């Protein structure tokens, strides 16, 4: 998708530092961090959100989960957040998970 910022990053049209990468996903630092460590885990395939997952692309989720496992080696205590739709805070309509470490963000929310 030409208008998707994450697709542009994945297709190397926008430069960024990739923190981790596997066959199906990349991880980058969030440009507006909400925690000392705030990494976005993004599938390379354009999937709008969690409700857009099907049997045909479920392998992408497995690779994203393995990336979480990899990141947890350096940050064993973390929050994993996925906003699913604009009414709950999804601003980029390309599935992504927020890996947040270094603070308990939920103590601030609840």
N, C-alpha and C positions, 0 to 999 in steps of 0.2 A: 504494500500500500504506500503510495507516494506521499500521502499527507500524514502518515504516522511517524512520529519522532523516533519511536523505538525501532521501527523497520528501517528508518534512515541510519540509525546507529548500527544496527546489525549488518546493513549493506554497505557500511563504511562511508556513507555520504556525510556523516557528522562524526568528527573525531571525539573519542573518549578513551579513557583508560579502562580496560577490561580487567576486573579483579579476578574472575574465574571464568572458565569456558569449558563446555563439553559439546558433544554432537548436536544437542537439541536446545541448549540454553547458554545465555551469558549472564554475568553478574557485573554490575557497575555501581559506583558510589552514587547515591542520590544527591542531586545538586542543591536540594533544600532539606538537609538532614534534620531529623527529629530526635536523634540519639547520637552519642559519640561514634558509634558504628551504625551506619544506615546504608545498606546495600540493596539494590533492586535486582531481583532474579527474574529474567525475561526470557520467554521462549523465543527461539529463532523463527518459528512458524507464527504467522499472525493469527492469534486466537483472541477474540474480544475479551472474554472473561471466563470465569469458572463454569458458567452455564453454557458456554460455547464448546465445552469439551465433549468429545464423542469417542466411541471405541477406536475410530481411525486415528485420533491424535492423543490417546491416553498415554502412549509411550513418552510424550513430551513431559507430562506431569511427573513421571517416574524419574526422568533426567533432572528435572527441577528439584525434586526431593533429594536426589543424590548430591546436588550442588549445596543444598542446605546442610547435609551431613558433612560435606567438605569444609564449608565455612565454619561449622560448629567446632572443628578441631582447634581453631584459634579463639573462638568465642562460644564456650560450652553452655552459657546461659544467655538465652535470646528470646525475643518475641518474633513471631512470623505472622504478618498481617496481609490480607488480601481484600481490597475494596472491590466489591462486585456491583458496579453500576454507579452512575453519576449521583444519585440521591444519597449514597453512602460514602462519597468521597473519591470515586474513581475519576481521575481527570484525564488520563490517557487511555483510550479505548483499545488497549492491547494488554492482555493478561500480564500481570507482574506481581511478585510477592515482595513485601518489604521485610528484610531481615534486619532487626533492630537489636543492638547489644550495647552494653555499657551503662544501661540505666533501666529501671523498671517503668517503662512508659505507661503501663496500665494503672500504676498507683496514682499517676497524675490525672488519668481519665476517670477513674471510678472512686 
